[in-house]
Amino acid sequence: MTSPSSTVVTRFAPSPTGYLHIGGARTALFNWLYAKGHGGKFLIRIEDTDRERSTDEAVKAIFDGLEWLQLLGDEEPVYQFARADRHREVIQQLLDTGHAYRDFLTAEETGALRDAAKAEGKDFVSPWRDREPTAEDLQKPFTVRFRRPLDQAVVVDDAVQGTVRWESSALDDLVILRSDGAPTYNLAVVVDDHDMGVTHVIRGDDHLNNAARQSLIYDALGWTRPTFAHIPLIHGPDGAKLSKRHGAQAVHEYAEMGYLPEAMRNYLARLGWAHGDDELFDDEQAKAWFDFGGINKAPARLDFDKLAHVNAHWIRQADDQRLADLTAGVLASRGQQLDDAGREKLLRAIPLIKDRAKLVPELADQVQFALLASPIPLNEKSAGMLQGENLDRLSRLRDHLTNVSQWSVETLEGELKAFAEKEAVGFGKIGPFARAALTGGVPAPDIAKILVAIGRNESLQRLDDALQQTK
């Protein structure tokens, strides 16, 4: 465990009851950015105290999502359930100092008294708050409640929300130990954050009320409160709370859809936080710029068009071999396995087509022209183009290209222009039937890029095949 220090320490503490939600991913990112930007530590804690809903599959899904986003903790993850003995130790400390008490009411009795208090317009207070249990009482099941101070203002200076104030009378005496001996969430969080040396608690603003209860526990234990920063939630494009009807919610869905992790980090950082008008930035810039002052108090809206724009930018910046590997994976998932020659053509094509794609699967669509097997069958439209003068001109183009020795986009663009001038026609009279011969009509980039992607020998072979098919 990390001991308390002046070093900035943040944590991401998901409950393993499902996949890593996009909102949780942004919370993890904000914690990571703040810690890294201040030379501190980013820690991960799995809050698995809800044993009925916590699953190993969910734990794996959380770590898979964090690994894909490259948001890795600086120490081994902490599992909250495994620390139950430590939580009970602190609960005993609160009992010993009078900051907690045993409550022997049954759930039914508690419910009845709570309803009665509500009907009278009063706050519920357990009769055991100021009652000393007997030896006989101690043989019965009980919960432990935190004895909140009465008639006291609880003030939290939140780094995002500003100064927030509650009256302690409205907070109830929180159950911190269930009758089955299990510590509860709010107690466990305080103990774990303290023991892990967490200095800044950055989390969704749905936890804001918990900050009041947790602050009172910190105070009762004589521990320094962390800095709280409660960030707005993410809503759908229509302003409603994000749900399945808005599209992908889980991080793994975005990975499967073809978004790059650096694009997701860029976009999520900008979702509810701003640094001037900057939209596109890398991790180092984000770490240097990120601060609480840039976080908006209003809910952020997920915008898939902006996300696609950001992803397109990072696809253009990405390493070609990496993109080729990702694209090959998409093709394999579609049942299209590549041999060594196919992978070589894929790698050649990637730099020539990546400015045309917003998602990795679009690269798999755009590269099909380079992966076609010879001879390429001509569809009816393509065959219709390759007749008469077009066919003769295609033959002359083939001969012209045979004499080109340097097979690069720049050289080939010049040679195609020179051929059009020699033919005394605009290239618009040549491009369509040349493209049909080289690709069979599937989507493809400019002619020069097609030629470079498939290579000199195959380019000439495809032209020969087209001429042969039209005889």
Phi, psi and omega per residue, in radians:
M1 nan 2.562 3.093
T2 -1.407 2.316 3.096
S3 -1.503 2.647 -3.128
P4 -1.016 2.444 -3.134
S5 -2.760 -3.140 3.120
S6 -1.414 -0.166 3.114
T7 -1.170 2.406 3.074
V8 -1.150 2.225 3.092
V9 -2.297 2.146 3.057
T10 -2.043 2.917 3.132
R11 -2.553 2.639 2.960
F12 -1.989 2.177 -2.977
A13 -2.266 1.321 -3.122
P14 -1.384 2.693 2.986
S15 -1.635 2.233 -3.060
P16 -1.431 1.116 3.140
T17 -1.964 0.125 3.133
G18 3.114 -2.890 -3.127
Y19 -1.220 2.949 3.042
L20 -1.377 1.896 -3.107
H21 -1.263 2.692 -3.126
I22 -1.078 -0.570 3.078
G23 -1.174 -0.709 3.075
G24 -1.115 -0.665 3.110
A25 -1.081 -0.717 3.120
R26 -1.173 -0.667 3.083
T27 -1.066 -0.768 3.087
A28 -1.046 -0.753 -3.128
L29 -1.088 -0.813 -3.130
F30 -1.063 -0.716 3.088
N31 -1.111 -0.744 3.139
W32 -1.118 -0.807 -3.123
L33 -1.099 -0.760 -3.094
Y34 -1.149 -0.769 3.135
A35 -1.111 -0.841 -3.086
K36 -1.182 -0.598 3.128
G37 -1.228 -0.302 3.133
H38 -1.979 0.298 3.108
G39 1.139 0.475 -3.073
G40 -1.830 -2.746 -3.087
K41 -2.037 2.508 3.041
F42 -1.997 2.104 -3.077
L43 -2.040 2.775 3.127
I44 -2.166 2.315 3.086
R45 -2.273 2.248 3.096
I46 -1.633 2.001 -3.080
E47 -1.599 1.433 -3.000
D48 -1.806 0.588 -3.132
T49 -1.302 -0.380 3.067
D50 -1.423 1.558 -2.992
R51 -1.207 -0.466 -3.117
E52 -1.260 -0.585 -3.058
R53 -1.792 -0.343 -3.135
S54 -1.312 2.339 -3.129
T55 -2.324 2.691 3.079
D56 -1.112 -0.614 3.135
E57 -1.101 -0.698 3.131
A58 -1.189 -0.686 3.086
V59 -1.037 -0.805 3.126
K60 -1.083 -0.729 -3.137
A61 -1.086 -0.673 3.119
I62 -1.119 -0.846 -3.115
F63 -1.200 -0.610 3.074
D64 -1.082 -0.740 3.134
G65 -1.141 -0.754 3.118
L66 -1.152 -0.650 3.121
E67 -1.158 -0.717 3.113
W68 -1.111 -0.683 3.118
L69 -1.341 -0.158 -3.135
Q70 1.106 0.679 3.069
L71 -1.911 1.406 -3.027
L72 -1.746 2.466 3.141
G73 -1.242 2.717 -3.132
D74 -1.511 -0.151 3.072
E75 -2.409 2.971 3.086
E76 -1.036 2.478 -3.129
P77 -1.130 2.622 3.093
V78 -1.768 2.394 3.079
Y79 -1.901 2.067 -2.997
Q80 -1.079 -0.731 -3.081
F81 -1.037 -0.606 -3.111
A82 -1.196 -0.220 -3.094
R83 -1.793 0.295 -3.071
A84 -1.013 -0.638 3.133
D85 -1.108 -0.690 3.096
R86 -1.132 -0.699 3.117
H87 -1.096 -0.758 3.132
R88 -1.149 -0.575 3.090
E89 -1.071 -0.747 3.137
V90 -1.225 -0.641 3.081
I91 -1.054 -0.724 3.095
Q92 -1.098 -0.662 3.098
Q93 -1.072 -0.722 3.110
L94 -1.162 -0.652 3.066
L95 -1.123 -0.752 -3.090
D96 -1.148 -0.532 -3.100
T97 -1.670 0.060 3.095
G98 1.432 0.161 3.134
H99 -1.587 0.040 3.097
A100 -2.586 2.814 3.129
Y101 -2.588 2.732 3.110
R102 -1.489 2.367 -3.130
D103 -2.082 2.056 -3.050
F104 -1.710 0.173 3.085
L105 -1.177 2.484 2.996
T106 -1.359 2.944 3.124
A107 -1.071 -0.650 -3.140
E108 -1.178 -0.752 3.125
E109 -1.126 -0.716 3.118
T110 -1.068 -0.784 -3.136
G111 -1.077 -0.739 -3.125
A112 -1.150 -0.770 3.136
L113 -1.169 -0.638 3.125
R114 -1.143 -0.735 3.124
D115 -1.127 -0.699 -3.141
A116 -1.136 -0.731 3.128
A117 -1.120 -0.703 3.129
K118 -1.112 -0.717 -3.137
A119 -1.113 -0.519 3.133
E120 -1.593 0.021 -3.136
G121 1.277 0.451 -3.130
K122 -1.962 2.834 3.037
D123 -1.469 2.486 3.121
F124 -1.247 2.265 3.019
V125 -2.322 2.181 -3.136
S126 -1.147 2.408 3.086
P127 -1.102 -0.276 3.136
W128 -1.446 -0.063 -3.139
R129 -1.036 -0.702 -3.090
D130 -2.102 0.608 -3.098
R131 -2.232 2.272 -3.104
E132 -1.511 2.193 -3.127
P133 -1.262 2.574 3.060
T134 -1.547 3.005 3.081
A135 -1.051 -0.622 3.115
E136 -1.183 -0.697 3.102
D137 -1.032 -0.701 -3.050
L138 -1.171 -0.170 3.075
Q139 -1.485 -0.130 -3.095
K140 -1.703 2.785 3.059
P141 -1.104 2.562 3.107
F142 -2.642 2.773 2.938
T143 -1.846 2.900 3.005
V144 -2.002 2.229 3.113
R145 -1.923 2.549 3.026
F146 -1.349 2.261 -3.133
R147 -1.526 1.636 -3.127
R148 -1.206 2.617 3.031
P149 -1.206 2.470 -3.137
L150 -1.591 2.588 3.064
D151 0.918 0.848 3.126
Q152 -2.311 2.437 3.077
A153 -1.398 2.367 3.041
V154 -1.877 2.066 -3.062
V155 -2.055 2.233 3.089
V156 -2.114 2.152 3.058
D157 -1.571 1.575 -3.063
D158 -1.398 2.375 -3.066
A159 -1.212 -0.287 3.110
V160 -1.953 -0.832 -3.038
Q161 -1.452 -0.210 -3.080
G162 1.493 -2.835 -3.130
T163 -1.335 2.161 -3.130
V164 -2.095 2.402 -3.037
R165 -2.221 2.411 3.051
W166 -2.273 2.719 2.957
E167 -1.657 2.316 -3.063
S168 -1.084 -0.464 -3.136
S169 -1.105 -0.400 -3.109
A170 -1.539 -0.029 -2.995
L171 -1.708 -0.192 3.127
D172 1.201 2.856 3.010
D173 -1.551 1.818 -2.996
L174 -1.162 2.325 3.002
V175 -1.251 2.145 3.132
I176 -1.939 -0.188 3.035
L177 -2.482 2.164 3.130
R178 -1.315 2.918 -3.115
S179 -1.161 -0.327 3.095
D180 -1.551 0.102 3.104
G181 1.541 0.127 -3.121
A182 -1.583 2.178 3.052
P183 -1.135 2.629 -3.114
T184 -1.666 2.949 -3.005
Y185 -0.963 -0.947 -3.013
N186 -1.101 -0.618 3.074
L187 -1.206 -0.831 -3.098
A188 -1.072 -0.688 -3.138
V189 -1.078 -0.793 -3.128
V190 -1.080 -0.815 -3.110
V191 -1.113 -0.787 -3.103
D192 -1.158 -0.778 3.132
D193 -1.074 -0.703 3.115
H194 -1.125 -0.848 -3.073
D195 -1.187 -0.516 3.126
M196 -1.441 -0.076 3.126
G197 1.295 0.425 -3.096
V198 -1.164 2.197 -3.122
T199 -1.756 -0.455 -3.092
H200 -2.355 2.103 3.103
V201 -1.763 1.841 -3.128
I202 -1.905 2.030 -3.054
R203 -2.734 3.054 -3.100
G204 -1.141 2.621 -3.092
D205 -1.268 -0.041 2.983
D206 -1.234 -0.193 3.087
H207 -1.692 0.111 -3.031
L208 -1.040 -0.750 3.132
N209 -1.110 -0.533 3.091
N210 -1.120 -0.501 -3.132
A211 -1.072 -0.617 3.120
A212 -1.135 -0.879 -3.120
R213 -1.104 -0.750 -3.106
Q214 -1.194 -0.596 3.120
S215 -1.096 -0.695 3.108
L216 -1.114 -0.641 3.109
I217 -1.184 -0.756 3.059
Y218 -0.958 -0.842 -3.078
D219 -1.095 -0.726 -3.113
A220 -1.116 -0.556 -3.123
L221 -1.523 -0.110 -3.121
G222 1.295 0.396 -3.139
W223 -1.708 2.620 3.097
T224 -1.282 2.270 3.088
R225 -1.185 2.536 2.983
P226 -1.304 2.953 2.968
T227 -1.366 2.160 3.109
F228 -1.623 2.446 3.073
A229 -2.452 1.780 -3.080
H230 -1.731 2.011 -3.012
I231 -1.676 2.633 -3.112
P232 -1.172 2.696 3.130
L233 -1.350 2.988 3.106
I234 -1.764 2.266 3.078
H235 -1.905 2.914 3.079
G236 -1.311 3.037 -3.135
P237 -0.996 -0.448 -3.115
D238 -1.553 0.066 3.118
G239 1.534 -0.102 3.110
A240 -1.485 2.781 3.127
K241 -0.955 2.375 -3.063
L242 -1.036 2.279 -3.131
S243 -2.557 3.115 -3.090
K244 -1.034 -0.539 -3.093
R245 -1.187 -0.275 3.109
H246 -1.484 -0.135 -3.121
G247 2.005 -2.670 -3.039
A248 -1.022 2.389 3.077
Q249 -2.066 -0.591 -3.059
A250 -1.545 2.556 -3.136
V251 -1.026 -0.707 -3.098
H252 -1.110 -0.484 3.101
E253 -1.156 -0.684 3.125
Y254 -1.175 -0.659 3.082
A255 -1.093 -0.768 -3.119
E256 -1.191 -0.486 -3.139
M257 -1.348 -0.212 3.058
G258 1.809 0.352 3.040
Y259 -1.477 2.593 3.099
L260 -1.587 2.540 -3.108
P261 -1.055 -0.641 3.134
E262 -1.178 -0.529 3.069
A263 -1.226 -0.705 3.108
M264 -1.129 -0.706 3.112
R265 -1.107 -0.787 3.118
N266 -1.028 -0.881 -3.071
Y267 -1.186 -0.770 -3.117
L268 -1.140 -0.607 3.091
A269 -1.077 -0.643 -3.096
R270 -1.419 -0.142 -3.085
L271 -1.522 1.582 -3.108
G272 1.748 -0.032 3.092
W273 -2.409 2.586 -3.126
A274 -2.494 2.590 2.975
H275 -2.176 1.546 -3.050
G276 1.085 -2.341 3.130
D277 -1.791 0.191 -3.097
D278 -1.164 2.226 3.130
E279 -1.935 -0.644 -3.076
L280 -1.986 2.078 -3.120
F281 -2.716 2.734 -3.116
D282 -1.659 3.130 -3.070
D283 -1.067 -0.732 -3.092
E284 -1.119 -0.697 3.083
Q285 -1.141 -0.760 -3.127
A286 -1.076 -0.747 3.135
K287 -1.111 -0.669 -3.136
A288 -1.255 -0.581 -3.041
W289 -1.591 -0.489 -2.933
F290 -1.095 2.258 3.031
D291 -2.658 2.906 -3.097
F292 -1.224 -0.500 -3.117
G293 -1.097 -0.402 -3.125
G294 -1.528 -0.035 -3.110
I295 -1.513 2.278 3.129
N296 -1.411 2.486 3.111
K297 -1.360 -0.384 -3.099
A298 -1.446 2.665 3.106
P299 -1.020 2.476 3.095
A300 -1.480 2.621 3.136
R301 -1.920 2.223 3.095
L302 -1.229 2.255 -3.101
D303 -2.231 1.818 -3.063
F304 -1.187 -0.493 3.093
D305 -1.154 -0.750 3.115
K306 -1.169 -0.697 3.109
L307 -1.065 -0.744 3.116
A308 -1.107 -0.680 3.109
H309 -1.092 -0.778 3.133
V310 -1.135 -0.723 -3.123
N311 -1.138 -0.686 3.107
A312 -1.044 -0.703 3.106
H313 -1.053 -0.809 -3.080
W314 -1.318 -0.426 2.989
I315 -1.127 -0.739 3.124
R316 -1.112 -0.538 -3.119
Q317 -1.492 -0.261 -2.979
A318 -1.266 2.681 3.072
D319 -1.101 2.363 -3.054
D320 -1.112 -0.700 3.141
Q321 -1.114 -0.713 3.106
R322 -1.081 -0.791 3.121
L323 -1.119 -0.664 3.119
A324 -1.101 -0.725 3.121
D325 -1.128 -0.748 3.114
L326 -1.110 -0.727 -3.135
T327 -1.163 -0.710 3.099
A328 -1.066 -0.633 3.094
G329 -1.124 -0.707 3.088
V330 -1.112 -0.784 3.135
L331 -1.069 -0.723 3.133
A332 -1.107 -0.655 3.129
S333 -1.163 -0.359 3.095
R334 -1.637 0.061 3.134
G335 1.528 0.225 -3.111
Q336 -1.873 1.637 -3.135
Q337 -1.502 2.398 -3.117
L338 -1.818 2.396 2.996
D339 -1.505 -3.076 -3.097
D340 -1.055 -0.684 -3.140
A341 -1.159 -0.682 3.114
G342 -1.135 -0.705 3.121
R343 -1.153 -0.622 3.113
E344 -1.138 -0.735 3.113
K345 -1.180 -0.667 3.107
L346 -1.056 -0.803 -3.130
L347 -1.126 -0.634 3.103
R348 -1.181 -0.596 -3.048
A349 -1.387 -0.555 -3.015
I350 -0.898 -0.904 -3.112
P351 -1.130 -0.293 -3.090
L352 -1.601 -0.229 -3.085
I353 -2.145 -0.172 -2.983
K354 -1.204 -0.287 3.072
D355 -1.401 -0.004 -3.139
R356 -1.826 0.040 -3.019
A357 -2.119 2.489 3.032
K358 -1.821 -0.336 -3.131
L359 -2.379 2.675 -3.132
V360 -1.031 -0.726 3.107
P361 -1.029 -0.460 3.085
E362 -1.195 -0.528 3.037
L363 -1.115 -0.693 3.120
A364 -1.119 -0.597 3.086
D365 -1.249 -0.771 -3.029
Q366 -1.243 -0.392 -3.053
V367 -1.547 -0.069 -3.052
Q368 -1.018 -0.581 -3.120
F369 -1.030 -0.574 -3.090
A370 -1.415 -0.325 -3.026
L371 -1.748 0.025 -3.121
L372 -1.124 2.474 3.116
A373 -1.537 2.465 3.108
S374 -1.447 2.597 -0.147
P375 -1.331 2.494 -3.122
I376 -1.353 2.140 3.126
P377 -1.204 2.366 3.131
L378 -1.585 2.228 3.066
N379 -1.296 3.064 -3.038
E380 -1.050 -0.701 -3.129
K381 -1.151 -0.780 -3.128
S382 -1.141 -0.760 3.130
A383 -1.090 -0.606 3.138
G384 -1.154 -0.508 3.127
M385 -1.269 -0.607 -2.998
L386 -1.541 1.194 3.104
Q387 -2.461 2.771 3.034
G388 0.986 -2.271 -3.075
E389 -1.097 -0.627 3.119
N390 -1.046 -0.700 -3.124
L391 -1.171 -0.738 3.105
D392 -1.109 -0.724 -3.125
R393 -1.174 -0.625 3.094
L394 -1.094 -0.682 3.111
S395 -1.108 -0.723 3.128
R396 -1.195 -0.617 3.100
L397 -1.130 -0.698 3.124
R398 -1.061 -0.771 3.124
D399 -1.124 -0.683 -3.136
H400 -1.107 -0.756 -3.105
L401 -1.224 -0.456 3.115
T402 -1.028 -0.524 -3.086
N403 -1.560 0.026 3.126
V404 -1.506 2.163 -3.079
S405 -1.701 -0.633 -3.119
Q406 -1.654 1.913 -2.998
W407 -1.683 1.319 3.114
S408 -2.215 2.815 -3.115
V409 -1.037 -0.807 -3.094
E410 -1.091 -0.811 -3.135
T411 -1.120 -0.788 -3.090
L412 -1.172 -0.612 3.064
E413 -1.066 -0.716 3.100
G414 -1.151 -0.692 -3.121
E415 -1.214 -0.678 3.103
L416 -1.143 -0.663 3.089
K417 -1.139 -0.743 3.140
A418 -1.121 -0.655 3.132
F419 -1.144 -0.751 3.131
A420 -1.079 -0.713 3.120
E421 -1.136 -0.687 3.120
K422 -1.120 -0.610 3.129
E423 -1.431 -0.165 3.141
A424 1.075 0.694 3.076
V425 -2.398 2.798 3.013
G426 -1.276 2.721 -3.085
F427 -1.167 -0.344 3.076
G428 -1.054 -0.359 3.088
K429 -1.468 -0.201 -3.065
I430 -1.911 -0.740 -3.024
G431 -0.914 -0.870 -3.060
P432 -1.030 -0.810 -3.094
F433 -1.353 -0.491 3.063
A434 -1.162 -0.724 3.106
R435 -1.103 -0.726 3.126
A436 -1.067 -0.727 -3.125
A437 -1.187 -0.645 -3.057
L438 -1.449 -0.469 -3.016
T439 -2.190 -0.167 -3.081
G440 1.241 0.130 3.090
G441 1.758 0.039 3.101
V442 -1.355 2.774 3.139
P443 -0.968 2.433 -3.083
A444 -2.788 2.792 3.111
P445 -1.375 -2.830 3.132
D446 -1.084 2.762 -3.057
I447 -0.977 -0.797 -3.120
A448 -1.062 -0.674 3.125
K449 -1.215 -0.624 3.066
I450 -1.049 -0.822 -3.098
L451 -1.076 -0.729 -3.140
V452 -1.205 -0.719 -3.091
A453 -1.087 -0.722 -3.082
I454 -1.593 -0.200 3.066
G455 1.549 2.804 -3.037
R456 -1.079 -0.899 -3.051
N457 -1.100 -0.789 -3.117
E458 -1.231 -0.584 3.094
S459 -1.024 -0.848 -3.133
L460 -1.159 -0.623 3.130
Q461 -1.150 -0.722 3.139
R462 -1.135 -0.668 3.096
L463 -1.150 -0.721 3.091
D464 -1.077 -0.746 3.138
D465 -1.079 -0.728 -3.136
A466 -1.134 -0.735 3.123
L467 -1.123 -0.681 -3.120
Q468 -1.172 -0.707 -3.104
Q469 -1.183 -0.400 -3.065
T470 -1.688 0.028 3.127
K471 -1.288 nan nan
